[in-house]
Amino acid sequence: MKKREVKELVGKTVPELKKQLTDLMTNLKKIQIDRQIGKLKNTNLYGQTLKDIARVKNVLRQKEGSKA
């Protein structure tokens, strides 16, 4: 995720962030399967997806915390 994309996360609504999180989670499952069978060419993709998930969760937690 580029810096510009990270800044765009803050502007998204909670439902949009939840949808993006589920998309990233399903993508991670596909990457894990490809990694296990040796089909994955870009090995950095796994770690990068994990970091993207953490970023989305962080912004989501901040937004939900500010509403409470």
CHARMM-style PDB file with segment names, atoms N, HN, CA, C and O in Angstrom:
ATOM      1  N   MET     1       0.838  -1.159   0.000  1.00  0.00      PROA
ATOM      2  CA  MET     1       0.000   0.000   0.000  1.00  0.00      PROA
ATOM      3  C   MET     1       0.895   1.238   0.000  1.00  0.00      PROA
ATOM      4  O   MET     1       1.821   1.354   0.804  1.00  0.00      PROA
ATOM      5  N   LYS     2       0.605   2.143  -0.903  1.00  0.00      PROA
ATOM      6  HN  LYS     2      -0.147   2.048  -1.556  1.00  0.00      PROA
ATOM      7  CA  LYS     2       1.379   3.365  -0.966  1.00  0.00      PROA
ATOM      8  C   LYS     2       0.870   4.354   0.068  1.00  0.00      PROA
ATOM      9  O   LYS     2      -0.227   4.192   0.603  1.00  0.00      PROA
ATOM     10  N   LYS     3       1.667   5.383   0.351  1.00  0.00      PROA
ATOM     11  HN  LYS     3       2.558   5.515  -0.083  1.00  0.00      PROA
ATOM     12  CA  LYS     3       1.283   6.372   1.356  1.00  0.00      PROA
ATOM     13  C   LYS     3      -0.045   7.027   1.003  1.00  0.00      PROA
ATOM     14  O   LYS     3      -0.865   7.302   1.880  1.00  0.00      PROA
ATOM     15  N   ARG     4      -0.250   7.273  -0.278  1.00  0.00      PROA
ATOM     16  HN  ARG     4       0.416   7.049  -0.990  1.00  0.00      PROA
ATOM     17  CA  ARG     4      -1.493   7.892  -0.731  1.00  0.00      PROA
ATOM     18  C   ARG     4      -2.682   6.991  -0.409  1.00  0.00      PROA
ATOM     19  O   ARG     4      -3.732   7.475   0.013  1.00  0.00      PROA
ATOM     20  N   GLU     5      -2.522   5.696  -0.604  1.00  0.00      PROA
ATOM     21  HN  GLU     5      -1.669   5.302  -0.948  1.00  0.00      PROA
ATOM     22  CA  GLU     5      -3.602   4.747  -0.324  1.00  0.00      PROA
ATOM     23  C   GLU     5      -3.882   4.648   1.166  1.00  0.00      PROA
ATOM     24  O   GLU     5      -5.028   4.461   1.574  1.00  0.00      PROA
ATOM     25  N   VAL     6      -2.844   4.772   1.979  1.00  0.00      PROA
ATOM     26  HN  VAL     6      -1.913   4.924   1.648  1.00  0.00      PROA
ATOM     27  CA  VAL     6      -3.027   4.726   3.430  1.00  0.00      PROA
ATOM     28  C   VAL     6      -3.814   5.950   3.885  1.00  0.00      PROA
ATOM     29  O   VAL     6      -4.682   5.842   4.752  1.00  0.00      PROA
ATOM     30  N   LYS     7      -3.518   7.109   3.308  1.00  0.00      PROA
ATOM     31  HN  LYS     7      -2.814   7.197   2.604  1.00  0.00      PROA
ATOM     32  CA  LYS     7      -4.251   8.329   3.651  1.00  0.00      PROA
ATOM     33  C   LYS     7      -5.709   8.233   3.212  1.00  0.00      PROA
ATOM     34  O   LYS     7      -6.590   8.792   3.864  1.00  0.00      PROA
ATOM     35  N   GLU     8      -5.967   7.532   2.114  1.00  0.00      PROA
ATOM     36  HN  GLU     8      -5.251   7.078   1.584  1.00  0.00      PROA
ATOM     37  CA  GLU     8      -7.342   7.358   1.640  1.00  0.00      PROA
ATOM     38  C   GLU     8      -8.151   6.478   2.586  1.00  0.00      PROA
ATOM     39  O   GLU     8      -9.373   6.606   2.651  1.00  0.00      PROA
ATOM     40  N   LEU     9      -7.494   5.594   3.314  1.00  0.00      PROA
ATOM     41  HN  LEU     9      -6.501   5.490   3.261  1.00  0.00      PROA
ATOM     42  CA  LEU     9      -8.189   4.728   4.265  1.00  0.00      PROA
ATOM     43  C   LEU     9      -8.902   5.548   5.331  1.00  0.00      PROA
ATOM     44  O   LEU     9     -10.003   5.199   5.758  1.00  0.00      PROA
ATOM     45  N   VAL    10      -8.276   6.634   5.758  1.00  0.00      PROA
ATOM     46  HN  VAL    10      -7.382   6.918   5.411  1.00  0.00      PROA
ATOM     47  CA  VAL    10      -8.856   7.466   6.809  1.00  0.00      PROA
ATOM     48  C   VAL    10     -10.156   8.102   6.327  1.00  0.00      PROA
ATOM     49  O   VAL    10     -11.061   8.333   7.129  1.00  0.00      PROA
ATOM     50  N   GLY    11     -10.263   8.387   5.040  1.00  0.00      PROA
ATOM     51  HN  GLY    11      -9.528   8.199   4.388  1.00  0.00      PROA
ATOM     52  CA  GLY    11     -11.447   9.018   4.488  1.00  0.00      PROA
ATOM     53  C   GLY    11     -12.599   8.062   4.227  1.00  0.00      PROA
ATOM     54  O   GLY    11     -13.705   8.507   3.920  1.00  0.00      PROA
ATOM     55  N   LYS    12     -12.370   6.781   4.340  1.00  0.00      PROA
ATOM     56  HN  LYS    12     -11.471   6.420   4.590  1.00  0.00      PROA
ATOM     57  CA  LYS    12     -13.420   5.798   4.058  1.00  0.00      PROA
ATOM     58  C   LYS    12     -14.331   5.610   5.262  1.00  0.00      PROA
ATOM     59  O   LYS    12     -13.950   5.883   6.401  1.00  0.00      PROA
ATOM     60  N   THR    13     -15.540   5.138   4.987  1.00  0.00      PROA
ATOM     61  HN  THR    13     -15.850   4.917   4.062  1.00  0.00      PROA
ATOM     62  CA  THR    13     -16.498   4.868   6.056  1.00  0.00      PROA
ATOM     63  C   THR    13     -16.228   3.488   6.647  1.00  0.00      PROA
ATOM     64  O   THR    13     -15.468   2.697   6.088  1.00  0.00      PROA
ATOM     65  N   VAL    14     -16.859   3.213   7.779  1.00  0.00      PROA
ATOM     66  HN  VAL    14     -17.476   3.856   8.233  1.00  0.00      PROA
ATOM     67  CA  VAL    14     -16.661   1.930   8.465  1.00  0.00      PROA
ATOM     68  C   VAL    14     -17.105   0.752   7.589  1.00  0.00      PROA
ATOM     69  O   VAL    14     -16.368  -0.229   7.498  1.00  0.00      PROA
ATOM     70  N   PRO    15     -18.293   0.805   6.932  1.00  0.00      PROA
ATOM     71  CA  PRO    15     -18.668  -0.329   6.072  1.00  0.00      PROA
ATOM     72  C   PRO    15     -17.696  -0.554   4.912  1.00  0.00      PROA
ATOM     73  O   PRO    15     -17.433  -1.696   4.536  1.00  0.00      PROA
ATOM     74  N   GLU    16     -17.161   0.534   4.344  1.00  0.00      PROA
ATOM     75  HN  GLU    16     -17.374   1.462   4.650  1.00  0.00      PROA
ATOM     76  CA  GLU    16     -16.187   0.390   3.262  1.00  0.00      PROA
ATOM     77  C   GLU    16     -14.911  -0.279   3.768  1.00  0.00      PROA
ATOM     78  O   GLU    16     -14.328  -1.123   3.088  1.00  0.00      PROA
ATOM     79  N   LEU    17     -14.488   0.106   4.964  1.00  0.00      PROA
ATOM     80  HN  LEU    17     -14.962   0.792   5.517  1.00  0.00      PROA
ATOM     81  CA  LEU    17     -13.288  -0.496   5.548  1.00  0.00      PROA
ATOM     82  C   LEU    17     -13.503  -1.976   5.847  1.00  0.00      PROA
ATOM     83  O   LEU    17     -12.603  -2.790   5.641  1.00  0.00      PROA
ATOM     84  N   LYS    18     -14.693  -2.323   6.332  1.00  0.00      PROA
ATOM     85  HN  LYS    18     -15.424  -1.661   6.499  1.00  0.00      PROA
ATOM     86  CA  LYS    18     -14.984  -3.732   6.622  1.00  0.00      PROA
ATOM     87  C   LYS    18     -14.990  -4.557   5.347  1.00  0.00      PROA
ATOM     88  O   LYS    18     -14.523  -5.696   5.339  1.00  0.00      PROA
ATOM     89  N   LYS    19     -15.518  -3.986   4.266  1.00  0.00      PROA
ATOM     90  HN  LYS    19     -15.898  -3.061   4.272  1.00  0.00      PROA
ATOM     91  CA  LYS    19     -15.535  -4.696   2.991  1.00  0.00      PROA
ATOM     92  C   LYS    19     -14.108  -4.890   2.476  1.00  0.00      PROA
ATOM     93  O   LYS    19     -13.760  -5.965   1.987  1.00  0.00      PROA
ATOM     94  N   GLN    20     -13.293  -3.854   2.586  1.00  0.00      PROA
ATOM     95  HN  GLN    20     -13.576  -2.981   2.983  1.00  0.00      PROA
ATOM     96  CA  GLN    20     -11.906  -3.965   2.151  1.00  0.00      PROA
ATOM     97  C   GLN    20     -11.156  -4.998   2.986  1.00  0.00      PROA
ATOM     98  O   GLN    20     -10.307  -5.724   2.470  1.00  0.00      PROA
ATOM     99  N   LEU    21     -11.474  -5.059   4.270  1.00  0.00      PROA
ATOM    100  HN  LEU    21     -12.164  -4.470   4.688  1.00  0.00      PROA
ATOM    101  CA  LEU    21     -10.835  -6.035   5.150  1.00  0.00      PROA
ATOM    102  C   LEU    21     -11.197  -7.459   4.737  1.00  0.00      PROA
ATOM    103  O   LEU    21     -10.327  -8.328   4.696  1.00  0.00      PROA
ATOM    104  N   THR    22     -12.467  -7.707   4.431  1.00  0.00      PROA
ATOM    105  HN  THR    22     -13.175  -7.000   4.464  1.00  0.00      PROA
ATOM    106  CA  THR    22     -12.861  -9.053   3.999  1.00  0.00      PROA
ATOM    107  C   THR    22     -12.222  -9.403   2.660  1.00  0.00      PROA
ATOM    108  O   THR    22     -11.845 -10.554   2.437  1.00  0.00      PROA
ATOM    109  N   ASP    23     -12.097  -8.419   1.763  1.00  0.00      PROA
ATOM    110  HN  ASP    23     -12.404  -7.485   1.944  1.00  0.00      PROA
ATOM    111  CA  ASP    23     -11.435  -8.669   0.485  1.00  0.00      PROA
ATOM    112  C   ASP    23      -9.966  -9.038   0.689  1.00  0.00      PROA
ATOM    113  O   ASP    23      -9.448  -9.949   0.042  1.00  0.00      PROA
ATOM    114  N   LEU    24      -9.309  -8.326   1.587  1.00  0.00      PROA
ATOM    115  HN  LEU    24      -9.730  -7.586   2.113  1.00  0.00      PROA
ATOM    116  CA  LEU    24      -7.904  -8.623   1.871  1.00  0.00      PROA
ATOM    117  C   LEU    24      -7.744  -9.994   2.518  1.00  0.00      PROA
ATOM    118  O   LEU    24      -6.781 -10.706   2.235  1.00  0.00      PROA
ATOM    119  N   MET    25      -8.682 -10.364   3.382  1.00  0.00      PROA
ATOM    120  HN  MET    25      -9.464  -9.786   3.612  1.00  0.00      PROA
ATOM    121  CA  MET    25      -8.608 -11.673   4.049  1.00  0.00      PROA
ATOM    122  C   MET    25      -8.780 -12.812   3.038  1.00  0.00      PROA
ATOM    123  O   MET    25      -8.060 -13.808   3.103  1.00  0.00      PROA
ATOM    124  N   THR    26      -9.726 -12.671   2.108  1.00  0.00      PROA
ATOM    125  HN  THR    26     -10.311 -11.862   2.055  1.00  0.00      PROA
ATOM    126  CA  THR    26      -9.896 -13.718   1.097  1.00  0.00      PROA
ATOM    127  C   THR    26      -8.684 -13.775   0.176  1.00  0.00      PROA
ATOM    128  O   THR    26      -8.262 -14.853  -0.241  1.00  0.00      PROA
ATOM    129  N   ASN    27      -8.130 -12.614  -0.136  1.00  0.00      PROA
ATOM    130  HN  ASN    27      -8.472 -11.738   0.204  1.00  0.00      PROA
ATOM    131  CA  ASN    27      -6.927 -12.578  -0.958  1.00  0.00      PROA
ATOM    132  C   ASN    27      -5.764 -13.254  -0.236  1.00  0.00      PROA
ATOM    133  O   ASN    27      -4.961 -13.946  -0.861  1.00  0.00      PROA
ATOM    134  N   LEU    28      -5.674 -13.057   1.071  1.00  0.00      PROA
ATOM    135  HN  LEU    28      -6.327 -12.495   1.579  1.00  0.00      PROA
ATOM    136  CA  LEU    28      -4.618 -13.685   1.858  1.00  0.00      PROA
ATOM    137  C   LEU    28      -4.747 -15.206   1.835  1.00  0.00      PROA
ATOM    138  O   LEU    28      -3.743 -15.912   1.744  1.00  0.00      PROA
ATOM    139  N   LYS    29      -5.969 -15.709   1.917  1.00  0.00      PROA
ATOM    140  HN  LYS    29      -6.784 -15.136   1.991  1.00  0.00      PROA
ATOM    141  CA  LYS    29      -6.179 -17.166   1.863  1.00  0.00      PROA
ATOM    142  C   LYS    29      -5.692 -17.731   0.532  1.00  0.00      PROA
ATOM    143  O   LYS    29      -5.066 -18.791   0.494  1.00  0.00      PROA
ATOM    144  N   LYS    30      -5.982 -17.019  -0.567  1.00  0.00      PROA
ATOM    145  HN  LYS    30      -6.490 -16.159  -0.537  1.00  0.00      PROA
ATOM    146  CA  LYS    30      -5.525 -17.471  -1.883  1.00  0.00      PROA
ATOM    147  C   LYS    30      -4.002 -17.466  -1.956  1.00  0.00      PROA
ATOM    148  O   LYS    30      -3.391 -18.384  -2.504  1.00  0.00      PROA
ATOM    149  N   ILE    31      -3.405 -16.425  -1.400  1.00  0.00      PROA
ATOM    150  HN  ILE    31      -3.901 -15.680  -0.955  1.00  0.00      PROA
ATOM    151  CA  ILE    31      -1.946 -16.323  -1.403  1.00  0.00      PROA
ATOM    152  C   ILE    31      -1.330 -17.443  -0.573  1.00  0.00      PROA
ATOM    153  O   ILE    31      -0.310 -18.014  -0.960  1.00  0.00      PROA
ATOM    154  N   GLN    32      -1.947 -17.762   0.570  1.00  0.00      PROA
ATOM    155  HN  GLN    32      -2.775 -17.298   0.884  1.00  0.00      PROA
ATOM    156  CA  GLN    32      -1.436 -18.845   1.418  1.00  0.00      PROA
ATOM    157  C   GLN    32      -1.475 -20.177   0.685  1.00  0.00      PROA
ATOM    158  O   GLN    32      -0.530 -20.961   0.770  1.00  0.00      PROA
ATOM    159  N   ILE    33      -2.553 -20.436  -0.028  1.00  0.00      PROA
ATOM    160  HN  ILE    33      -3.321 -19.799  -0.098  1.00  0.00      PROA
ATOM    161  CA  ILE    33      -2.671 -21.691  -0.777  1.00  0.00      PROA
ATOM    162  C   ILE    33      -1.616 -21.749  -1.874  1.00  0.00      PROA
ATOM    163  O   ILE    33      -0.944 -22.768  -2.040  1.00  0.00      PROA
ATOM    164  N   ASP    34      -1.467 -20.648  -2.628  1.00  0.00      PROA
ATOM    165  HN  ASP    34      -2.012 -19.821  -2.493  1.00  0.00      PROA
ATOM    166  CA  ASP    34      -0.460 -20.606  -3.685  1.00  0.00      PROA
ATOM    167  C   ASP    34       0.950 -20.771  -3.115  1.00  0.00      PROA
ATOM    168  O   ASP    34       1.810 -21.397  -3.735  1.00  0.00      PROA
ATOM    169  N   ARG    35       1.172 -20.215  -1.953  1.00  0.00      PROA
ATOM    170  HN  ARG    35       0.473 -19.707  -1.449  1.00  0.00      PROA
ATOM    171  CA  ARG    35       2.484 -20.303  -1.306  1.00  0.00      PROA
ATOM    172  C   ARG    35       2.788 -21.740  -0.888  1.00  0.00      PROA
ATOM    173  O   ARG    35       3.922 -22.202  -1.017  1.00  0.00      PROA
ATOM    174  N   GLN    36       1.774 -22.444  -0.388  1.00  0.00      PROA
ATOM    175  HN  GLN    36       0.853 -22.069  -0.284  1.00  0.00      PROA
ATOM    176  CA  GLN    36       1.975 -23.812   0.077  1.00  0.00      PROA
ATOM    177  C   GLN    36       2.255 -24.779  -1.064  1.00  0.00      PROA
ATOM    178  O   GLN    36       3.035 -25.718  -0.906  1.00  0.00      PROA
ATOM    179  N   ILE    37       1.624 -24.554  -2.210  1.00  0.00      PROA
ATOM    180  HN  ILE    37       0.990 -23.791  -2.338  1.00  0.00      PROA
ATOM    181  CA  ILE    37       1.847 -25.473  -3.326  1.00  0.00      PROA
ATOM    182  C   ILE    37       3.013 -25.030  -4.208  1.00  0.00      PROA
ATOM    183  O   ILE    37       3.336 -25.693  -5.195  1.00  0.00      PROA
ATOM    184  N   GLY    38       3.641 -23.912  -3.853  1.00  0.00      PROA
ATOM    185  HN  GLY    38       3.379 -23.374  -3.052  1.00  0.00      PROA
ATOM    186  CA  GLY    38       4.811 -23.455  -4.590  1.00  0.00      PROA
ATOM    187  C   GLY    38       4.489 -22.709  -5.859  1.00  0.00      PROA
ATOM    188  O   GLY    38       5.347 -22.587  -6.732  1.00  0.00      PROA
ATOM    189  N   LYS    39       3.291 -22.212  -5.986  1.00  0.00      PROA
ATOM    190  HN  LYS    39       2.594 -22.311  -5.276  1.00  0.00      PROA
ATOM    191  CA  LYS    39       2.847 -21.524  -7.185  1.00  0.00      PROA
ATOM    192  C   LYS    39       3.104 -20.015  -7.109  1.00  0.00      PROA
ATOM    193  O   LYS    39       3.068 -19.328  -8.130  1.00  0.00      PROA
ATOM    194  N   LEU    40       3.359 -19.508  -5.916  1.00  0.00      PROA
ATOM    195  HN  LEU    40       3.388 -20.067  -5.087  1.00  0.00      PROA
ATOM    196  CA  LEU    40       3.520 -18.073  -5.704  1.00  0.00      PROA
ATOM    197  C   LEU    40       4.900 -17.615  -6.179  1.00  0.00      PROA
ATOM    198  O   LEU    40       5.923 -18.107  -5.702  1.00  0.00      PROA
ATOM    199  N   LYS    41       4.918 -16.676  -7.117  1.00  0.00      PROA
ATOM    200  HN  LYS    41       4.088 -16.276  -7.504  1.00  0.00      PROA
ATOM    201  CA  LYS    41       6.181 -16.167  -7.652  1.00  0.00      PROA
ATOM    202  C   LYS    41       6.712 -15.022  -6.793  1.00  0.00      PROA
ATOM    203  O   LYS    41       7.903 -14.976  -6.485  1.00  0.00      PROA
ATOM    204  N   ASN    42       5.826 -14.094  -6.404  1.00  0.00      PROA
ATOM    205  HN  ASN    42       4.859 -14.132  -6.655  1.00  0.00      PROA
ATOM    206  CA  ASN    42       6.228 -12.936  -5.608  1.00  0.00      PROA
ATOM    207  C   ASN    42       6.042 -13.270  -4.129  1.00  0.00      PROA
ATOM    208  O   ASN    42       4.931 -13.190  -3.606  1.00  0.00      PROA
ATOM    209  N   THR    43       7.114 -13.637  -3.471  1.00  0.00      PROA
ATOM    210  HN  THR    43       8.017 -13.702  -3.896  1.00  0.00      PROA
ATOM    211  CA  THR    43       7.015 -14.064  -2.075  1.00  0.00      PROA
ATOM    212  C   THR    43       6.764 -12.899  -1.127  1.00  0.00      PROA
ATOM    213  O   THR    43       6.316 -13.119  -0.002  1.00  0.00      PROA
ATOM    214  N   ASN    44       7.035 -11.677  -1.544  1.00  0.00      PROA
ATOM    215  HN  ASN    44       7.399 -11.498  -2.458  1.00  0.00      PROA
ATOM    216  CA  ASN    44       6.779 -10.503  -0.707  1.00  0.00      PROA
ATOM    217  C   ASN    44       5.292 -10.213  -0.584  1.00  0.00      PROA
ATOM    218  O   ASN    44       4.876  -9.491   0.323  1.00  0.00      PROA
ATOM    219  N   LEU    45       4.500 -10.756  -1.468  1.00  0.00      PROA
ATOM    220  HN  LEU    45       4.838 -11.342  -2.205  1.00  0.00      PROA
ATOM    221  CA  LEU    45       3.067 -10.477  -1.494  1.00  0.00      PROA
ATOM    222  C   LEU    45       2.373 -10.927  -0.218  1.00  0.00      PROA
ATOM    223  O   LEU    45       1.428 -10.278   0.231  1.00  0.00      PROA
ATOM    224  N   TYR    46       2.821 -12.015   0.367  1.00  0.00      PROA
ATOM    225  HN  TYR    46       3.589 -12.542   0.003  1.00  0.00      PROA
ATOM    226  CA  TYR    46       2.219 -12.529   1.602  1.00  0.00      PROA
ATOM    227  C   TYR    46       2.400 -11.537   2.752  1.00  0.00      PROA
ATOM    228  O   TYR    46       1.431 -11.171   3.418  1.00  0.00      PROA
ATOM    229  N   GLY    47       3.619 -11.110   2.978  1.00  0.00      PROA
ATOM    230  HN  GLY    47       4.406 -11.407   2.437  1.00  0.00      PROA
ATOM    231  CA  GLY    47       3.902 -10.162   4.054  1.00  0.00      PROA
ATOM    232  C   GLY    47       3.258  -8.811   3.819  1.00  0.00      PROA
ATOM    233  O   GLY    47       2.786  -8.166   4.755  1.00  0.00      PROA
ATOM    234  N   GLN    48       3.240  -8.391   2.575  1.00  0.00      PROA
ATOM    235  HN  GLN    48       3.623  -8.915   1.815  1.00  0.00      PROA
ATOM    236  CA  GLN    48       2.633  -7.106   2.227  1.00  0.00      PROA
ATOM    237  C   GLN    48       1.128  -7.130   2.500  1.00  0.00      PROA
ATOM    238  O   GLN    48       0.570  -6.146   2.985  1.00  0.00      PROA
ATOM    239  N   THR    49       0.480  -8.238   2.195  1.00  0.00      PROA
ATOM    240  HN  THR    49       0.933  -9.038   1.802  1.00  0.00      PROA
ATOM    241  CA  THR    49      -0.956  -8.361   2.445  1.00  0.00      PROA
ATOM    242  C   THR    49      -1.244  -8.370   3.939  1.00  0.00      PROA
ATOM    243  O   THR    49      -2.228  -7.780   4.384  1.00  0.00      PROA
ATOM    244  N   LEU    50      -0.396  -9.032   4.716  1.00  0.00      PROA
ATOM    245  HN  LEU    50       0.404  -9.511   4.355  1.00  0.00      PROA
ATOM    246  CA  LEU    50      -0.564  -9.022   6.173  1.00  0.00      PROA
ATOM    247  C   LEU    50      -0.465  -7.600   6.727  1.00  0.00      PROA
ATOM    248  O   LEU    50      -1.239  -7.217   7.604  1.00  0.00      PROA
ATOM    249  N   LYS    51       0.476  -6.829   6.219  1.00  0.00      PROA
ATOM    250  HN  LYS    51       1.104  -7.140   5.506  1.00  0.00      PROA
ATOM    251  CA  LYS    51       0.638  -5.446   6.670  1.00  0.00      PROA
ATOM    252  C   LYS    51      -0.553  -4.587   6.254  1.00  0.00      PROA
ATOM    253  O   LYS    51      -0.986  -3.718   7.012  1.00  0.00      PROA
ATOM    254  N   ASP    52      -1.085  -4.825   5.051  1.00  0.00      PROA
ATOM    255  HN  ASP    52      -0.733  -5.531   4.436  1.00  0.00      PROA
ATOM    256  CA  ASP    52      -2.262  -4.082   4.601  1.00  0.00      PROA
ATOM    257  C   ASP    52      -3.462  -4.375   5.498  1.00  0.00      PROA
ATOM    258  O   ASP    52      -4.233  -3.474   5.830  1.00  0.00      PROA
ATOM    259  N   ILE    53      -3.615  -5.637   5.887  1.00  0.00      PROA
ATOM    260  HN  ILE    53      -2.989  -6.369   5.618  1.00  0.00      PROA
ATOM    261  CA  ILE    53      -4.708  -6.021   6.785  1.00  0.00      PROA
ATOM    262  C   ILE    53      -4.550  -5.304   8.121  1.00  0.00      PROA
ATOM    263  O   ILE    53      -5.529  -4.812   8.683  1.00  0.00      PROA
ATOM    264  N   ALA    54      -3.330  -5.244   8.627  1.00  0.00      PROA
ATOM    265  HN  ALA    54      -2.535  -5.643   8.171  1.00  0.00      PROA
ATOM    266  CA  ALA    54      -3.079  -4.566   9.901  1.00  0.00      PROA
ATOM    267  C   ALA    54      -3.397  -3.078   9.799  1.00  0.00      PROA
ATOM    268  O   ALA    54      -3.938  -2.493  10.738  1.00  0.00      PROA
ATOM    269  N   ARG    55      -3.064  -2.464   8.669  1.00  0.00      PROA
ATOM    270  HN  ARG    55      -2.624  -2.939   7.907  1.00  0.00      PROA
ATOM    271  CA  ARG    55      -3.358  -1.040   8.489  1.00  0.00      PROA
ATOM    272  C   ARG    55      -4.858  -0.782   8.487  1.00  0.00      PROA
ATOM    273  O   ARG    55      -5.336   0.154   9.127  1.00  0.00      PROA
ATOM    274  N   VAL    56      -5.597  -1.618   7.763  1.00  0.00      PROA
ATOM    275  HN  VAL    56      -5.209  -2.379   7.244  1.00  0.00      PROA
ATOM    276  CA  VAL    56      -7.048  -1.442   7.691  1.00  0.00      PROA
ATOM    277  C   VAL    56      -7.666  -1.662   9.065  1.00  0.00      PROA
ATOM    278  O   VAL    56      -8.554  -0.913   9.472  1.00  0.00      PROA
ATOM    279  N   LYS    57      -7.204  -2.685   9.783  1.00  0.00      PROA
ATOM    280  HN  LYS    57      -6.483  -3.293   9.453  1.00  0.00      PROA
ATOM    281  CA  LYS    57      -7.735  -2.942  11.128  1.00  0.00      PROA
ATOM    282  C   LYS    57      -7.450  -1.776  12.065  1.00  0.00      PROA
ATOM    283  O   LYS    57      -8.285  -1.428  12.900  1.00  0.00      PROA
ATOM    284  N   ASN    58      -6.281  -1.176  11.930  1.00  0.00      PROA
ATOM    285  HN  ASN    58      -5.603  -1.458  11.252  1.00  0.00      PROA
ATOM    286  CA  ASN    58      -5.906  -0.051  12.774  1.00  0.00      PROA
ATOM    287  C   ASN    58      -6.830   1.145  12.533  1.00  0.00      PROA
ATOM    288  O   ASN    58      -7.328   1.746  13.485  1.00  0.00      PROA
ATOM    289  N   VAL    59      -7.058   1.487  11.279  1.00  0.00      PROA
ATOM    290  HN  VAL    59      -6.654   0.999  10.505  1.00  0.00      PROA
ATOM    291  CA  VAL    59      -7.940   2.613  10.951  1.00  0.00      PROA
ATOM    292  C   VAL    59      -9.363   2.302  11.386  1.00  0.00      PROA
ATOM    293  O   VAL    59     -10.065   3.179  11.888  1.00  0.00      PROA
ATOM    294  N   LEU    60      -9.792   1.064  11.198  1.00  0.00      PROA
ATOM    295  HN  LEU    60      -9.221   0.351  10.790  1.00  0.00      PROA
ATOM    296  CA  LEU    60     -11.140   0.652  11.590  1.00  0.00      PROA
ATOM    297  C   LEU    60     -11.322   0.776  13.099  1.00  0.00      PROA
ATOM    298  O   LEU    60     -12.358   1.250  13.564  1.00  0.00      PROA
ATOM    299  N   ARG    61     -10.329   0.356  13.855  1.00  0.00      PROA
ATOM    300  HN  ARG    61      -9.487  -0.030  13.478  1.00  0.00      PROA
ATOM    301  CA  ARG    61     -10.382   0.462  15.312  1.00  0.00      PROA
ATOM    302  C   ARG    61     -10.432   1.922  15.761  1.00  0.00      PROA
ATOM    303  O   ARG    61     -11.144   2.260  16.706  1.00  0.00      PROA
ATOM    304  N   GLN    62      -9.684   2.774  15.092  1.00  0.00      PROA
ATOM    305  HN  GLN    62      -9.105   2.500  14.324  1.00  0.00      PROA
ATOM    306  CA  GLN    62      -9.684   4.197  15.424  1.00  0.00      PROA
ATOM    307  C   GLN    62     -11.052   4.819  15.164  1.00  0.00      PROA
ATOM    308  O   GLN    62     -11.547   5.605  15.971  1.00  0.00      PROA
ATOM    309  N   LYS    63     -11.658   4.463  14.036  1.00  0.00      PROA
ATOM    310  HN  LYS    63     -11.256   3.824  13.380  1.00  0.00      PROA
ATOM    311  CA  LYS    63     -12.969   5.021  13.698  1.00  0.00      PROA
ATOM    312  C   LYS    63     -14.046   4.517  14.646  1.00  0.00      PROA
ATOM    313  O   LYS    63     -14.901   5.292  15.077  1.00  0.00      PROA
ATOM    314  N   GLU    64     -14.019   3.239  14.976  1.00  0.00      PROA
ATOM    315  HN  GLU    64     -13.325   2.609  14.626  1.00  0.00      PROA
ATOM    316  CA  GLU    64     -15.024   2.694  15.884  1.00  0.00      PROA
ATOM    317  C   GLU    64     -14.821   3.221  17.299  1.00  0.00      PROA
ATOM    318  O   GLU    64     -15.791   3.383  18.039  1.00  0.00      PROA
ATOM    319  N   GLY    65     -13.591   3.490  17.685  1.00  0.00      PROA
ATOM    320  HN  GLY    65     -12.803   3.359  17.083  1.00  0.00      PROA
ATOM    321  CA  GLY    65     -13.306   4.030  19.007  1.00  0.00      PROA
ATOM    322  C   GLY    65     -13.742   5.478  19.146  1.00  0.00      PROA
ATOM    323  O   GLY    65     -14.142   5.911  20.227  1.00  0.00      PROA
ATOM    324  N   SER    66     -13.665   6.223  18.054  1.00  0.00      PROA
ATOM    325  HN  SER    66     -13.341   5.871  17.177  1.00  0.00      PROA
ATOM    326  CA  SER    66     -14.050   7.632  18.123  1.00  0.00      PROA
ATOM    327  C   SER    66     -15.563   7.802  18.188  1.00  0.00      PROA
ATOM    328  O   SER    66     -16.049   8.819  18.682  1.00  0.00      PROA
ATOM    329  N   LYS    67     -16.313   6.819  17.698  1.00  0.00      PROA
ATOM    330  HN  LYS    67     -15.918   5.992  17.297  1.00  0.00      PROA
ATOM    331  CA  LYS    67     -17.779   6.895  17.747  1.00  0.00      PROA
ATOM    332  C   LYS    67     -18.310   6.586  19.141  1.00  0.00      PROA
ATOM    333  O   LYS    67     -19.360   7.092  19.537  1.00  0.00      PROA
ATOM    334  N   ALA    68     -17.583   5.753  19.885  1.00  0.00      PROA
ATOM    335  HN  ALA    68     -16.730   5.342  19.563  1.00  0.00      PROA
ATOM    336  CA  ALA    68     -18.059   5.332  21.213  1.00  0.00      PROA
ATOM    337  C   ALA    68     -17.922   6.420  22.251  1.00  0.00      PROA
ATOM    338  OT1 ALA    68     -18.279   6.216  23.411  1.00  0.00      PROA
TER     339      ALA     68
END
